[in-house]
Amino acid sequence: MLAGQVKFTMPVKPSQFTVAAGLHYMHGEDDASYLRNRNGERDYLIGTAGAQWSIPIKNVPLSLGADIFYNFEDYSAGDVAPFPASDEDETLGYVFSAVLGQLKKRNDWLLGYYYAHIETFAVNASYAQDDWVRFGNGAQTDSSDIEGHEVRVGYAASANINLLARVYLVDAITTRQDGNRFRLDLNWRF
């Protein structure tokens, strides 16, 4: 895998605007056997772009974000097997977010909303995040071909301890799977 990213941050008083772009190349190898659904055999050339605007509202931070990623590889029907040939152009992904608040000091709170649409080949599903769904098996995720929502609610008991509750309401785009789940994290910084 080869990857590179550039980031630019510009203060616009009292807010801040950040943009980033990257390119990720993953070289597939014939007869690779350790990744699910032939993910190790396929090449991926994924371009990413993101933007975030952060502004305080009455001393409470508000952050609005958008991320997009696109796999530039041109797959044939044979390349996408074991998926249906109709999935060969499923190469786009995007995430929109809005987060109000932060969890930095005692009695801080946070509310967040995320919407994601990640098509089958927008990312290499074997290396994707697995917070949103538990598609795959016990040893390896299969986190693409998803569309849905995440809602976050957090509270900081102290500067070092916070609780973060998350609800995920997710469906597969091309199959009948769903990934609806609830997660509660206790975070303790040392």
PyMOL commands that place a pseudoatom at each C-alpha (Angstrom):
pseudoatom trace, name=CA, resn=MET, resi=1, chain=A, elem=C, hetatm=0, pos=[0.000, 0.000, 0.000]
pseudoatom trace, name=CA, resn=LEU, resi=2, chain=A, elem=C, hetatm=0, pos=[1.156, 3.513, -0.823]
pseudoatom trace, name=CA, resn=ALA, resi=3, chain=A, elem=C, hetatm=0, pos=[-0.615, 6.561, 0.574]
pseudoatom trace, name=CA, resn=GLY, resi=4, chain=A, elem=C, hetatm=0, pos=[-0.209, 10.307, 0.787]
pseudoatom trace, name=CA, resn=GLN, resi=5, chain=A, elem=C, hetatm=0, pos=[-2.255, 13.172, 2.191]
pseudoatom trace, name=CA, resn=VAL, resi=6, chain=A, elem=C, hetatm=0, pos=[-2.126, 16.956, 2.297]
pseudoatom trace, name=CA, resn=LYS, resi=7, chain=A, elem=C, hetatm=0, pos=[-3.981, 19.144, 4.783]
pseudoatom trace, name=CA, resn=PHE, resi=8, chain=A, elem=C, hetatm=0, pos=[-4.604, 22.883, 4.941]
pseudoatom trace, name=CA, resn=THR, resi=9, chain=A, elem=C, hetatm=0, pos=[-6.112, 24.768, 7.882]
pseudoatom trace, name=CA, resn=MET, resi=10, chain=A, elem=C, hetatm=0, pos=[-7.203, 28.381, 7.657]
pseudoatom trace, name=CA, resn=PRO, resi=11, chain=A, elem=C, hetatm=0, pos=[-8.421, 30.402, 10.638]
pseudoatom trace, name=CA, resn=VAL, resi=12, chain=A, elem=C, hetatm=0, pos=[-11.396, 32.608, 9.791]
pseudoatom trace, name=CA, resn=LYS, resi=13, chain=A, elem=C, hetatm=0, pos=[-12.127, 34.404, 13.072]
pseudoatom trace, name=CA, resn=PRO, resi=14, chain=A, elem=C, hetatm=0, pos=[-13.839, 33.131, 15.131]
pseudoatom trace, name=CA, resn=SER, resi=15, chain=A, elem=C, hetatm=0, pos=[-14.025, 29.890, 13.120]
pseudoatom trace, name=CA, resn=GLN, resi=16, chain=A, elem=C, hetatm=0, pos=[-11.592, 27.552, 11.439]
pseudoatom trace, name=CA, resn=PHE, resi=17, chain=A, elem=C, hetatm=0, pos=[-11.789, 25.873, 8.044]
pseudoatom trace, name=CA, resn=THR, resi=18, chain=A, elem=C, hetatm=0, pos=[-9.813, 22.705, 7.230]
pseudoatom trace, name=CA, resn=VAL, resi=19, chain=A, elem=C, hetatm=0, pos=[-9.493, 20.854, 3.923]
pseudoatom trace, name=CA, resn=ALA, resi=20, chain=A, elem=C, hetatm=0, pos=[-7.579, 17.687, 3.155]
pseudoatom trace, name=CA, resn=ALA, resi=21, chain=A, elem=C, hetatm=0, pos=[-6.976, 15.469, 0.134]
pseudoatom trace, name=CA, resn=GLY, resi=22, chain=A, elem=C, hetatm=0, pos=[-5.278, 12.111, -0.220]
pseudoatom trace, name=CA, resn=LEU, resi=23, chain=A, elem=C, hetatm=0, pos=[-4.550, 9.218, -2.521]
pseudoatom trace, name=CA, resn=HIS, resi=24, chain=A, elem=C, hetatm=0, pos=[-4.290, 5.570, -1.431]
pseudoatom trace, name=CA, resn=TYR, resi=25, chain=A, elem=C, hetatm=0, pos=[-3.068, 2.756, -3.648]
pseudoatom trace, name=CA, resn=MET, resi=26, chain=A, elem=C, hetatm=0, pos=[-3.416, -0.907, -2.675]
pseudoatom trace, name=CA, resn=HIS, resi=27, chain=A, elem=C, hetatm=0, pos=[-1.819, -3.454, -4.981]
pseudoatom trace, name=CA, resn=GLY, resi=28, chain=A, elem=C, hetatm=0, pos=[-3.726, -6.702, -5.300]
pseudoatom trace, name=CA, resn=GLU, resi=29, chain=A, elem=C, hetatm=0, pos=[-1.990, -10.032, -5.726]
pseudoatom trace, name=CA, resn=ASP, resi=30, chain=A, elem=C, hetatm=0, pos=[-3.282, -13.052, -7.649]
pseudoatom trace, name=CA, resn=ASP, resi=31, chain=A, elem=C, hetatm=0, pos=[-4.474, -15.902, -5.426]
pseudoatom trace, name=CA, resn=ALA, resi=32, chain=A, elem=C, hetatm=0, pos=[-4.284, -13.799, -2.233]
pseudoatom trace, name=CA, resn=SER, resi=33, chain=A, elem=C, hetatm=0, pos=[-6.179, -15.856, 0.309]
pseudoatom trace, name=CA, resn=TYR, resi=34, chain=A, elem=C, hetatm=0, pos=[-6.271, -13.985, 3.615]
pseudoatom trace, name=CA, resn=LEU, resi=35, chain=A, elem=C, hetatm=0, pos=[-8.789, -11.234, 2.848]
pseudoatom trace, name=CA, resn=ARG, resi=36, chain=A, elem=C, hetatm=0, pos=[-12.524, -11.762, 2.460]
pseudoatom trace, name=CA, resn=ASN, resi=37, chain=A, elem=C, hetatm=0, pos=[-14.317, -11.584, -0.902]
pseudoatom trace, name=CA, resn=ARG, resi=38, chain=A, elem=C, hetatm=0, pos=[-11.078, -11.443, -2.934]
pseudoatom trace, name=CA, resn=ASN, resi=39, chain=A, elem=C, hetatm=0, pos=[-10.175, -8.017, -1.454]
pseudoatom trace, name=CA, resn=GLY, resi=40, chain=A, elem=C, hetatm=0, pos=[-6.511, -9.010, -1.515]
pseudoatom trace, name=CA, resn=GLU, resi=41, chain=A, elem=C, hetatm=0, pos=[-6.575, -9.758, -5.243]
pseudoatom trace, name=CA, resn=ARG, resi=42, chain=A, elem=C, hetatm=0, pos=[-8.116, -6.456, -6.348]
pseudoatom trace, name=CA, resn=ASP, resi=43, chain=A, elem=C, hetatm=0, pos=[-6.176, -3.207, -6.907]
pseudoatom trace, name=CA, resn=TYR, resi=44, chain=A, elem=C, hetatm=0, pos=[-7.633, -0.093, -5.265]
pseudoatom trace, name=CA, resn=LEU, resi=45, chain=A, elem=C, hetatm=0, pos=[-6.780, 3.518, -6.158]
pseudoatom trace, name=CA, resn=ILE, resi=46, chain=A, elem=C, hetatm=0, pos=[-8.808, 5.623, -3.759]
pseudoatom trace, name=CA, resn=GLY, resi=47, chain=A, elem=C, hetatm=0, pos=[-8.890, 9.408, -3.848]
pseudoatom trace, name=CA, resn=THR, resi=48, chain=A, elem=C, hetatm=0, pos=[-10.133, 11.204, -0.743]
pseudoatom trace, name=CA, resn=ALA, resi=49, chain=A, elem=C, hetatm=0, pos=[-11.204, 14.772, -0.041]
pseudoatom trace, name=CA, resn=GLY, resi=50, chain=A, elem=C, hetatm=0, pos=[-12.579, 16.296, 3.116]
pseudoatom trace, name=CA, resn=ALA, resi=51, chain=A, elem=C, hetatm=0, pos=[-13.621, 19.634, 4.537]
pseudoatom trace, name=CA, resn=GLN, resi=52, chain=A, elem=C, hetatm=0, pos=[-14.504, 20.726, 8.058]
pseudoatom trace, name=CA, resn=TRP, resi=53, chain=A, elem=C, hetatm=0, pos=[-15.765, 24.035, 9.370]
pseudoatom trace, name=CA, resn=SER, resi=54, chain=A, elem=C, hetatm=0, pos=[-15.564, 24.627, 13.132]
pseudoatom trace, name=CA, resn=ILE, resi=55, chain=A, elem=C, hetatm=0, pos=[-17.175, 27.628, 14.823]
pseudoatom trace, name=CA, resn=PRO, resi=56, chain=A, elem=C, hetatm=0, pos=[-18.053, 28.419, 18.441]
pseudoatom trace, name=CA, resn=ILE, resi=57, chain=A, elem=C, hetatm=0, pos=[-21.709, 29.121, 19.181]
pseudoatom trace, name=CA, resn=LYS, resi=58, chain=A, elem=C, hetatm=0, pos=[-21.940, 30.834, 22.593]
pseudoatom trace, name=CA, resn=ASN, resi=59, chain=A, elem=C, hetatm=0, pos=[-18.639, 29.125, 23.556]
pseudoatom trace, name=CA, resn=VAL, resi=60, chain=A, elem=C, hetatm=0, pos=[-19.881, 25.692, 22.444]
pseudoatom trace, name=CA, resn=PRO, resi=61, chain=A, elem=C, hetatm=0, pos=[-17.983, 24.317, 19.421]
pseudoatom trace, name=CA, resn=LEU, resi=62, chain=A, elem=C, hetatm=0, pos=[-19.966, 23.346, 16.330]
pseudoatom trace, name=CA, resn=SER, resi=63, chain=A, elem=C, hetatm=0, pos=[-18.214, 21.303, 13.652]
pseudoatom trace, name=CA, resn=LEU, resi=64, chain=A, elem=C, hetatm=0, pos=[-19.665, 20.572, 10.208]
pseudoatom trace, name=CA, resn=GLY, resi=65, chain=A, elem=C, hetatm=0, pos=[-17.844, 18.107, 7.971]
pseudoatom trace, name=CA, resn=ALA, resi=66, chain=A, elem=C, hetatm=0, pos=[-17.967, 16.368, 4.616]
pseudoatom trace, name=CA, resn=ASP, resi=67, chain=A, elem=C, hetatm=0, pos=[-15.725, 13.600, 3.325]
pseudoatom trace, name=CA, resn=ILE, resi=68, chain=A, elem=C, hetatm=0, pos=[-15.799, 11.945, -0.077]
pseudoatom trace, name=CA, resn=PHE, resi=69, chain=A, elem=C, hetatm=0, pos=[-13.788, 9.048, -1.429]
pseudoatom trace, name=CA, resn=TYR, resi=70, chain=A, elem=C, hetatm=0, pos=[-13.738, 7.502, -4.867]
pseudoatom trace, name=CA, resn=ASN, resi=71, chain=A, elem=C, hetatm=0, pos=[-12.044, 4.370, -6.165]
pseudoatom trace, name=CA, resn=PHE, resi=72, chain=A, elem=C, hetatm=0, pos=[-10.594, 5.185, -9.603]
pseudoatom trace, name=CA, resn=GLU, resi=73, chain=A, elem=C, hetatm=0, pos=[-10.019, 1.530, -10.548]
pseudoatom trace, name=CA, resn=ASP, resi=74, chain=A, elem=C, hetatm=0, pos=[-12.069, 0.373, -13.533]
pseudoatom trace, name=CA, resn=TYR, resi=75, chain=A, elem=C, hetatm=0, pos=[-13.307, -3.114, -12.650]
pseudoatom trace, name=CA, resn=SER, resi=76, chain=A, elem=C, hetatm=0, pos=[-14.703, -5.729, -14.989]
pseudoatom trace, name=CA, resn=ALA, resi=77, chain=A, elem=C, hetatm=0, pos=[-17.440, -8.159, -14.001]
pseudoatom trace, name=CA, resn=GLY, resi=78, chain=A, elem=C, hetatm=0, pos=[-14.738, -10.786, -13.319]
pseudoatom trace, name=CA, resn=ASP, resi=79, chain=A, elem=C, hetatm=0, pos=[-12.837, -8.411, -11.019]
pseudoatom trace, name=CA, resn=VAL, resi=80, chain=A, elem=C, hetatm=0, pos=[-15.802, -7.915, -8.695]
pseudoatom trace, name=CA, resn=ALA, resi=81, chain=A, elem=C, hetatm=0, pos=[-16.642, -11.605, -8.157]
pseudoatom trace, name=CA, resn=PRO, resi=82, chain=A, elem=C, hetatm=0, pos=[-17.992, -12.938, -5.767]
pseudoatom trace, name=CA, resn=PHE, resi=83, chain=A, elem=C, hetatm=0, pos=[-20.190, -9.806, -5.918]
pseudoatom trace, name=CA, resn=PRO, resi=84, chain=A, elem=C, hetatm=0, pos=[-22.707, -9.445, -8.761]
pseudoatom trace, name=CA, resn=ALA, resi=85, chain=A, elem=C, hetatm=0, pos=[-21.390, -7.946, -12.021]
pseudoatom trace, name=CA, resn=SER, resi=86, chain=A, elem=C, hetatm=0, pos=[-23.791, -5.027, -11.491]
pseudoatom trace, name=CA, resn=ASP, resi=87, chain=A, elem=C, hetatm=0, pos=[-21.617, -3.903, -8.526]
pseudoatom trace, name=CA, resn=GLU, resi=88, chain=A, elem=C, hetatm=0, pos=[-18.617, -3.061, -10.755]
pseudoatom trace, name=CA, resn=ASP, resi=89, chain=A, elem=C, hetatm=0, pos=[-19.367, 0.688, -10.587]
pseudoatom trace, name=CA, resn=GLU, resi=90, chain=A, elem=C, hetatm=0, pos=[-20.063, 0.802, -6.826]
pseudoatom trace, name=CA, resn=THR, resi=91, chain=A, elem=C, hetatm=0, pos=[-16.963, 2.968, -6.179]
pseudoatom trace, name=CA, resn=LEU, resi=92, chain=A, elem=C, hetatm=0, pos=[-18.200, 6.125, -4.393]
pseudoatom trace, name=CA, resn=GLY, resi=93, chain=A, elem=C, hetatm=0, pos=[-18.406, 6.906, -0.699]
pseudoatom trace, name=CA, resn=TYR, resi=94, chain=A, elem=C, hetatm=0, pos=[-19.248, 9.982, 1.350]
pseudoatom trace, name=CA, resn=VAL, resi=95, chain=A, elem=C, hetatm=0, pos=[-19.867, 10.971, 4.961]
pseudoatom trace, name=CA, resn=PHE, resi=96, chain=A, elem=C, hetatm=0, pos=[-21.526, 14.147, 6.284]
pseudoatom trace, name=CA, resn=SER, resi=97, chain=A, elem=C, hetatm=0, pos=[-21.302, 15.137, 9.942]
pseudoatom trace, name=CA, resn=ALA, resi=98, chain=A, elem=C, hetatm=0, pos=[-22.466, 17.730, 12.458]
pseudoatom trace, name=CA, resn=VAL, resi=99, chain=A, elem=C, hetatm=0, pos=[-21.096, 17.750, 16.016]
pseudoatom trace, name=CA, resn=LEU, resi=100, chain=A, elem=C, hetatm=0, pos=[-22.080, 20.218, 18.731]
pseudoatom trace, name=CA, resn=GLY, resi=101, chain=A, elem=C, hetatm=0, pos=[-20.051, 20.303, 21.962]
pseudoatom trace, name=CA, resn=GLN, resi=102, chain=A, elem=C, hetatm=0, pos=[-16.868, 18.616, 23.139]
pseudoatom trace, name=CA, resn=LEU, resi=103, chain=A, elem=C, hetatm=0, pos=[-15.625, 16.266, 25.865]
pseudoatom trace, name=CA, resn=LYS, resi=104, chain=A, elem=C, hetatm=0, pos=[-12.535, 18.065, 27.197]
pseudoatom trace, name=CA, resn=LYS, resi=105, chain=A, elem=C, hetatm=0, pos=[-13.421, 19.071, 30.770]
pseudoatom trace, name=CA, resn=ARG, resi=106, chain=A, elem=C, hetatm=0, pos=[-15.870, 18.175, 33.554]
pseudoatom trace, name=CA, resn=ASN, resi=107, chain=A, elem=C, hetatm=0, pos=[-19.563, 18.578, 32.631]
pseudoatom trace, name=CA, resn=ASP, resi=108, chain=A, elem=C, hetatm=0, pos=[-18.840, 19.031, 28.915]
pseudoatom trace, name=CA, resn=TRP, resi=109, chain=A, elem=C, hetatm=0, pos=[-21.362, 17.402, 26.597]
pseudoatom trace, name=CA, resn=LEU, resi=110, chain=A, elem=C, hetatm=0, pos=[-21.502, 16.418, 22.957]
pseudoatom trace, name=CA, resn=LEU, resi=111, chain=A, elem=C, hetatm=0, pos=[-24.244, 15.736, 20.384]
pseudoatom trace, name=CA, resn=GLY, resi=112, chain=A, elem=C, hetatm=0, pos=[-23.296, 14.398, 16.974]
pseudoatom trace, name=CA, resn=TYR, resi=113, chain=A, elem=C, hetatm=0, pos=[-24.917, 13.161, 13.802]
pseudoatom trace, name=CA, resn=TYR, resi=114, chain=A, elem=C, hetatm=0, pos=[-23.233, 11.358, 10.888]
pseudoatom trace, name=CA, resn=TYR, resi=115, chain=A, elem=C, hetatm=0, pos=[-24.655, 10.129, 7.599]
pseudoatom trace, name=CA, resn=ALA, resi=116, chain=A, elem=C, hetatm=0, pos=[-22.610, 7.667, 5.533]
pseudoatom trace, name=CA, resn=HIS, resi=117, chain=A, elem=C, hetatm=0, pos=[-22.997, 6.144, 2.072]
pseudoatom trace, name=CA, resn=ILE, resi=118, chain=A, elem=C, hetatm=0, pos=[-20.124, 3.765, 1.260]
pseudoatom trace, name=CA, resn=GLU, resi=119, chain=A, elem=C, hetatm=0, pos=[-20.512, 1.669, -1.869]
pseudoatom trace, name=CA, resn=THR, resi=120, chain=A, elem=C, hetatm=0, pos=[-19.066, -1.844, -2.233]
pseudoatom trace, name=CA, resn=PHE, resi=121, chain=A, elem=C, hetatm=0, pos=[-15.701, -0.889, -3.803]
pseudoatom trace, name=CA, resn=ALA, resi=122, chain=A, elem=C, hetatm=0, pos=[-15.345, 2.684, -2.506]
pseudoatom trace, name=CA, resn=VAL, resi=123, chain=A, elem=C, hetatm=0, pos=[-12.913, 1.264, 0.080]
pseudoatom trace, name=CA, resn=ASN, resi=124, chain=A, elem=C, hetatm=0, pos=[-11.157, -2.045, 0.613]
pseudoatom trace, name=CA, resn=ALA, resi=125, chain=A, elem=C, hetatm=0, pos=[-13.753, -3.466, 2.997]
pseudoatom trace, name=CA, resn=SER, resi=126, chain=A, elem=C, hetatm=0, pos=[-11.211, -5.716, 4.735]
pseudoatom trace, name=CA, resn=TYR, resi=127, chain=A, elem=C, hetatm=0, pos=[-9.341, -2.631, 6.015]
pseudoatom trace, name=CA, resn=ALA, resi=128, chain=A, elem=C, hetatm=0, pos=[-12.312, -0.340, 6.650]
pseudoatom trace, name=CA, resn=GLN, resi=129, chain=A, elem=C, hetatm=0, pos=[-13.533, 0.801, 10.069]
pseudoatom trace, name=CA, resn=ASP, resi=130, chain=A, elem=C, hetatm=0, pos=[-15.902, -1.564, 11.858]
pseudoatom trace, name=CA, resn=ASP, resi=131, chain=A, elem=C, hetatm=0, pos=[-17.754, 0.755, 14.246]
pseudoatom trace, name=CA, resn=TRP, resi=132, chain=A, elem=C, hetatm=0, pos=[-20.821, 1.107, 12.045]
pseudoatom trace, name=CA, resn=VAL, resi=133, chain=A, elem=C, hetatm=0, pos=[-21.473, -2.568, 11.245]
pseudoatom trace, name=CA, resn=ARG, resi=134, chain=A, elem=C, hetatm=0, pos=[-20.227, -6.007, 12.156]
pseudoatom trace, name=CA, resn=PHE, resi=135, chain=A, elem=C, hetatm=0, pos=[-20.512, -7.444, 8.648]
pseudoatom trace, name=CA, resn=GLY, resi=136, chain=A, elem=C, hetatm=0, pos=[-17.852, -10.048, 7.979]
pseudoatom trace, name=CA, resn=ASN, resi=137, chain=A, elem=C, hetatm=0, pos=[-16.657, -12.668, 10.423]
pseudoatom trace, name=CA, resn=GLY, resi=138, chain=A, elem=C, hetatm=0, pos=[-14.975, -12.704, 13.833]
pseudoatom trace, name=CA, resn=ALA, resi=139, chain=A, elem=C, hetatm=0, pos=[-11.495, -12.154, 12.439]
pseudoatom trace, name=CA, resn=GLN, resi=140, chain=A, elem=C, hetatm=0, pos=[-12.147, -9.654, 9.636]
pseudoatom trace, name=CA, resn=THR, resi=141, chain=A, elem=C, hetatm=0, pos=[-14.563, -6.866, 8.828]
pseudoatom trace, name=CA, resn=ASP, resi=142, chain=A, elem=C, hetatm=0, pos=[-16.493, -6.397, 5.624]
pseudoatom trace, name=CA, resn=SER, resi=143, chain=A, elem=C, hetatm=0, pos=[-17.363, -2.717, 6.091]
pseudoatom trace, name=CA, resn=SER, resi=144, chain=A, elem=C, hetatm=0, pos=[-18.507, -1.386, 2.767]
pseudoatom trace, name=CA, resn=ASP, resi=145, chain=A, elem=C, hetatm=0, pos=[-21.798, -1.503, 0.878]
pseudoatom trace, name=CA, resn=ILE, resi=146, chain=A, elem=C, hetatm=0, pos=[-23.436, 0.444, 3.728]
pseudoatom trace, name=CA, resn=GLU, resi=147, chain=A, elem=C, hetatm=0, pos=[-25.700, 3.440, 4.097]
pseudoatom trace, name=CA, resn=GLY, resi=148, chain=A, elem=C, hetatm=0, pos=[-27.036, 4.865, 7.321]
pseudoatom trace, name=CA, resn=HIS, resi=149, chain=A, elem=C, hetatm=0, pos=[-26.900, 7.082, 10.354]
pseudoatom trace, name=CA, resn=GLU, resi=150, chain=A, elem=C, hetatm=0, pos=[-24.913, 7.433, 13.557]
pseudoatom trace, name=CA, resn=VAL, resi=151, chain=A, elem=C, hetatm=0, pos=[-26.142, 9.514, 16.493]
pseudoatom trace, name=CA, resn=ARG, resi=152, chain=A, elem=C, hetatm=0, pos=[-23.717, 10.305, 19.337]
pseudoatom trace, name=CA, resn=VAL, resi=153, chain=A, elem=C, hetatm=0, pos=[-24.419, 11.627, 22.824]
pseudoatom trace, name=CA, resn=GLY, resi=154, chain=A, elem=C, hetatm=0, pos=[-21.525, 12.186, 25.227]
pseudoatom trace, name=CA, resn=TYR, resi=155, chain=A, elem=C, hetatm=0, pos=[-20.868, 13.500, 28.719]
pseudoatom trace, name=CA, resn=ALA, resi=156, chain=A, elem=C, hetatm=0, pos=[-17.532, 14.245, 30.419]
pseudoatom trace, name=CA, resn=ALA, resi=157, chain=A, elem=C, hetatm=0, pos=[-17.455, 13.232, 34.097]
pseudoatom trace, name=CA, resn=SER, resi=158, chain=A, elem=C, hetatm=0, pos=[-13.990, 14.813, 34.347]
pseudoatom trace, name=CA, resn=ALA, resi=159, chain=A, elem=C, hetatm=0, pos=[-11.175, 15.958, 32.074]
pseudoatom trace, name=CA, resn=ASN, resi=160, chain=A, elem=C, hetatm=0, pos=[-10.012, 12.312, 31.867]
pseudoatom trace, name=CA, resn=ILE, resi=161, chain=A, elem=C, hetatm=0, pos=[-13.266, 10.295, 31.945]
pseudoatom trace, name=CA, resn=ASN, resi=162, chain=A, elem=C, hetatm=0, pos=[-16.228, 10.482, 29.579]
pseudoatom trace, name=CA, resn=LEU, resi=163, chain=A, elem=C, hetatm=0, pos=[-19.145, 8.381, 28.393]
pseudoatom trace, name=CA, resn=LEU, resi=164, chain=A, elem=C, hetatm=0, pos=[-20.065, 8.261, 24.726]
pseudoatom trace, name=CA, resn=ALA, resi=165, chain=A, elem=C, hetatm=0, pos=[-23.275, 6.553, 23.577]
pseudoatom trace, name=CA, resn=ARG, resi=166, chain=A, elem=C, hetatm=0, pos=[-23.723, 5.767, 19.887]
pseudoatom trace, name=CA, resn=VAL, resi=167, chain=A, elem=C, hetatm=0, pos=[-26.680, 4.466, 17.925]
pseudoatom trace, name=CA, resn=TYR, resi=168, chain=A, elem=C, hetatm=0, pos=[-26.097, 3.102, 14.422]
pseudoatom trace, name=CA, resn=LEU, resi=169, chain=A, elem=C, hetatm=0, pos=[-28.982, 2.596, 12.005]
pseudoatom trace, name=CA, resn=VAL, resi=170, chain=A, elem=C, hetatm=0, pos=[-27.378, 1.060, 8.924]
pseudoatom trace, name=CA, resn=ASP, resi=171, chain=A, elem=C, hetatm=0, pos=[-28.529, -0.966, 5.919]
pseudoatom trace, name=CA, resn=ALA, resi=172, chain=A, elem=C, hetatm=0, pos=[-26.548, -2.572, 3.141]
pseudoatom trace, name=CA, resn=ILE, resi=173, chain=A, elem=C, hetatm=0, pos=[-26.928, -0.804, -0.207]
pseudoatom trace, name=CA, resn=THR, resi=174, chain=A, elem=C, hetatm=0, pos=[-27.055, -3.857, -2.504]
pseudoatom trace, name=CA, resn=THR, resi=175, chain=A, elem=C, hetatm=0, pos=[-28.025, -6.699, -0.123]
pseudoatom trace, name=CA, resn=ARG, resi=176, chain=A, elem=C, hetatm=0, pos=[-30.562, -7.249, 2.664]
pseudoatom trace, name=CA, resn=GLN, resi=177, chain=A, elem=C, hetatm=0, pos=[-28.210, -6.961, 5.661]
pseudoatom trace, name=CA, resn=ASP, resi=178, chain=A, elem=C, hetatm=0, pos=[-28.629, -4.360, 8.365]
pseudoatom trace, name=CA, resn=GLY, resi=179, chain=A, elem=C, hetatm=0, pos=[-26.286, -3.225, 11.100]
pseudoatom trace, name=CA, resn=ASN, resi=180, chain=A, elem=C, hetatm=0, pos=[-28.529, -1.569, 13.673]
pseudoatom trace, name=CA, resn=ARG, resi=181, chain=A, elem=C, hetatm=0, pos=[-26.695, -1.428, 16.981]
pseudoatom trace, name=CA, resn=PHE, resi=182, chain=A, elem=C, hetatm=0, pos=[-26.079, 0.519, 20.179]
pseudoatom trace, name=CA, resn=ARG, resi=183, chain=A, elem=C, hetatm=0, pos=[-22.654, 1.097, 21.685]
pseudoatom trace, name=CA, resn=LEU, resi=184, chain=A, elem=C, hetatm=0, pos=[-21.649, 2.714, 24.989]
pseudoatom trace, name=CA, resn=ASP, resi=185, chain=A, elem=C, hetatm=0, pos=[-17.986, 3.631, 25.514]
pseudoatom trace, name=CA, resn=LEU, resi=186, chain=A, elem=C, hetatm=0, pos=[-16.340, 4.560, 28.792]
pseudoatom trace, name=CA, resn=ASN, resi=187, chain=A, elem=C, hetatm=0, pos=[-13.175, 6.472, 27.866]
pseudoatom trace, name=CA, resn=TRP, resi=188, chain=A, elem=C, hetatm=0, pos=[-10.466, 7.019, 30.494]
pseudoatom trace, name=CA, resn=ARG, resi=189, chain=A, elem=C, hetatm=0, pos=[-7.352, 8.960, 29.539]
pseudoatom trace, name=CA, resn=PHE, resi=190, chain=A, elem=C, hetatm=0, pos=[-4.213, 8.424, 31.599]
for i in range(1, 190): cmd.bond("trace and resi %d" % i, "trace and resi %d" % (i + 1))
show_as sticks, trace
zoom trace
